[in-house]
Amino acid sequence: MASGPDRGPVEGEAVSEHDPREDYDDHLGGDRLAPDSLVRWPASAMWVFGLIQLIVVLVGTAFAVYLTLADALDDGRTFDEIWLAASRDEAFWIVLGAWPLAIGCPIIVMRGANDLRQFRRYWWVVTAGVLTLLALPFFYLGVFQLPLGLWVLLLLARRDVRARFDAVARGTMVVSPSQGRSGLVAPS
């Protein structure tokens, strides 16, 4: 574009909106995403894997109980005899004690994912991130959950995400039900 004596455009020449001074990027990393945009996908993935873990535990438990009862009933034993035999077995008590933990881990992960979307209960979300990382109780999902858990823990270590948790905890930012699960607005 040519310029006239006053450094303006020459009459009759097309004017472009492009300014060559804006061709250089002053931001090395580009624009940073807002914390609510950063946590949306990992929180959703955490919730889905928590649900998968919970389903696997419940279906596995139901299947094990069915096989045990079917085998015992095929032998002609009564429920009293089955209970007496099971109560004397140490493995039965270990499984019975571990079952609530196996149900609790996915529930903590799912609750932590919901809290991550709303930037509430930071340490609960950290616990859920660690459980996601460890892929408890169904270890075969670890191939997917290990990177997801690392991603969540790295996000939780960011200053802007931590600041959002602090702002929500102090009440300077609140979750608005009208903006969905992750929308935040300043209080009135």
MILUMVO-460078 format. One record per residue: x, y, z of N, C-alpha, C in turn; residue in three letters. Coordinates in steps of 0.05 Angstrom, whole numbers, plus 5000, padded with zeros to 4 digits. Layout:
% MILUMVO-460078
XYZXYZXYZALA/...
END
This chain:
% MILUMVO-460078
501749775000500050005000501850255000MET/501450424982502950674980501850875000ALA/503451065007502451265026503051545015SER/501251725022501451995014503352155031GLY/503552415027505452585042504852585072PRO/502452545080501852535109501752255120ASP/503052065107503251785114500551635114ARG/498551755101495951625099495751495072GLY/493551365066493251225040492951425017PRO/493851354994493551514970490651494961VAL/489651714952486851724943486351534920GLU/484151374923483451184902484650914906GLY/486550884925487750624929486150464950GLU/486050204947484550034965485850034993ALA/484250045013485250055041484849775053VAL/486949675064486849405076486749435107SER/485449235119485349235149487849115160GLU/489649015144492048885154494149095162HIS/495149055185497349225195499849055198ASP/501949105182504348935182505648925210PRO/505149125227506349125253505248905271ARG/502948795264501648585279502448305270GLU/504348285251505248035241506947875261ASP/508048005280509847885299508247795324TYR/508847565333507447455357509147525381ASP/507947685398509347765423508947555444ASP/507047375441506447165461507746905451HIS/509646815466511046565457509246325457LEU/507546305477505746065479503046115467GLY/502646345455499946405444498146475467GLY/495646495462493646555482493146315499ASP/493146345526492646135544489646095548ARG/488845845550486045775554485245845582LEU/482745905586481645955613481645685628ALA/481845695655481845455670479445275666PRO/477045395662474745225658474845075631ASP/476145195612476545055586478644835588SER/480644875605482744685609481844425622LEU/480044455641479244215657476844065646VAL/475544175626473044055616473543765606ARG/475443725588475943455577477043265598TRP/479143335613480143145633478043065654PRO/476343265662474243205682472243005670ALA/471543045645469642865632470842585629SER/473342575622474642315619474942175646ALA/475542325667475742205694473042085702MET/470942235696468242135704467541885689TRP/468141875663467541635647469141395657VAL/471741435662473341205672472441125700PHE/471641315717470541235743468041075740GLY/466241145721463840995716464540715705LEU/466440695687467240435677468340255700ILE/470040375717471040225740468740125758GLN/466840295763464540225780462939995768LEU/462440015742460939805729462439545730ILE/465039545725466639305725466539175753VAL/466739335774466639235801463939105807VAL/461839245800459139145806458438895790LEU/459138895765458638655748460338425756VAL/462838485762464638265772463738145798GLY/462838315816461838215842459338045838THR/457538145822455037995817455737725803ALA/457537725785458337475771459637275791PHE/461337375809462637205828460637085848ALA/458837245857456737145875455036935861VAL/454236995836452636805821454136535818TYR/456636545810458136295806458436135832LEU/458936285854459236145880456636015888THR/454436165886451836055894450935825875LEU/451335865850450535655831452135395836ALA/454635415841456335185847455435045873ASP/454935205893454135095919451334975918ALA/449535095904446734995902446634745884LEU/448434725864448534485848449534245864ASP/451134295884452034085902449833995922ASP/447634135922445434065940445734185968GLY/447434375972447834495999445734706004ARG/445134756029443234966036444735226040THR/443235446043444535706047446035716074PHE/445035576094446435566120449135426117ASP/449235216102451735076097453635246081GLU/452635386062454335566045455535786063ILE/453835906080454736126097456836016117TRP/456335796129458235676148460935626135LEU/460935516111463435466097464835726089ALA/463335926080464536176072465636326096ALA/464236326118465136476142467636366154SER/468336116148470836006159473136056140ARG/472636156117474736206097475836496100ASP/478436526103479636786106479336956081GLU/479536836058479336976032476537116030ALA/474536986041471837096040471837366055PHE/473037376079473037616095474737836083TRP/476937756069478637956056477038076032ILE/475737916017474138015994471838186005VAL/470538096026468338256037469238526048LEU/471638536058472738786068473738966045GLY/474738846024475739006001473539105983ALA/471238975984469039055966468239345969TRP/467739445994467039725996469239915986PRO/471739835989473940005979473840005948LEU/473339775937473239755908470839915896ALA/468739945911466540105903467140405908ILE/468440455930469040735938470940875920GLY/472940735910474940875892473640995868CYS/472040855852470840975829468841205836PRO/467541175859465641385868467241635874ILE/469541605887471241845893472241975867ILE/472941805848473841915822471642065808VAL/469241955808466942095795466242345809MET/466242345836465642585851467842795847ARG/470342705846472542885841472443015814GLY/471542865794471142975767469043195767ALA/466843145781464743355783465843605798ASN/467343555819468543785833470643935817ASP/472043795800474043915782472644105763LEU/470344025752468844195734467944445747ARG/467344425773466244655788468444795805GLN/470844705804473144815819472544825849PHE/471544605859471044585888472644355900ARG/473244375926474644165941477244065928ARG/479144245928481744195914482943925922TYR/483143875948484543635957482943375950TRP/480343405949478743175940479343115911TRP/479643325895480243285866483043175863VAL/484943255880487643145879487542845885VAL/485942775905485642485912484442335889THR/482442445876481142315853483242295830ALA/484942495826486942475806488942255811GLY/489742225836491542005844490241735839VAL/487741705847486341455843486041395813LEU/485641605797485541565768488241475757THR/490341595767493041525760493641235766LEU/492741145789493340865798491440665786LEU/489240755773487240585760486140375780ALA/485340475803484240305823481240275819LEU/480040055822481139795830481739615806PRO/480939685782481239515758483739615743PHE/485939485747488539565737488839555707PHE/487239405693487539375664486939635650TYR/485539815662484940075650487240265654LEU/489340185667491640355672493040465648GLY/492840325626494040415601492840685593VAL/490240715598488840965591488941165615PHE/488641055639488341225662490941345672GLN/493241225667495741335675496241605662LEU/496041635636496441895624494342095633PRO/491841995636489742175645490242275673LEU/491042105691491742185718493942385719GLY/496042345703498242535701497242805691LEU/495642795670494543045659492943195680TRP/491243065695489643195716491443315737VAL/493443155746495243255767496943495758LEU/497743485733499243715722497443965719LEU/494943925712493044145710492644265738LEU/492444095758491944185785494344335797LEU/496644295785499044435794499344715782ALA/497744775761497945035748496945255766ARG/498345485764497545715781494745815775ARG/494045835750491345945743489145755752ASP/489545495750487545305759487345305789VAL/489545315802489645335832488345585841ARG/488845805827487646065835484546055831ALA/483645905811480745885807479545725831ARG/480845515839479945365863479845545887PHE/481945705891481945885914479746095912ASP/479346205888477246405885474446295891ALA/473946055882471345925887471145865917VAL/473345775930473245725958472745975975ALA/473946195967473546455981470846575976ARG/469546485955466946595948467146835929GLY/469446905919469747125900468847045873THR/468546785868467446685843465546455851MET/463346435838461446225844460646085819VAL/459745835822458845685799455945765794VAL/455345835770452545915763451145685751SER/448845605763447345375752446345425723PRO/445945685716444945745689447145705668SER/449645705676451845675657452845395654GLN/451445205666452244925663454144845685GLY/455544625680457244505700459744655705ARG/460944785685463544905689463445205686SER/461245335682461145625679461445765706GLY/463045965706463446125730462846415725LEU/461646535744461046825742461746955768VAL/462347215767462947365791460347405807ALA/460447395834458047425850456947705848PRO/454347745852453148005851453148145877SER/
END
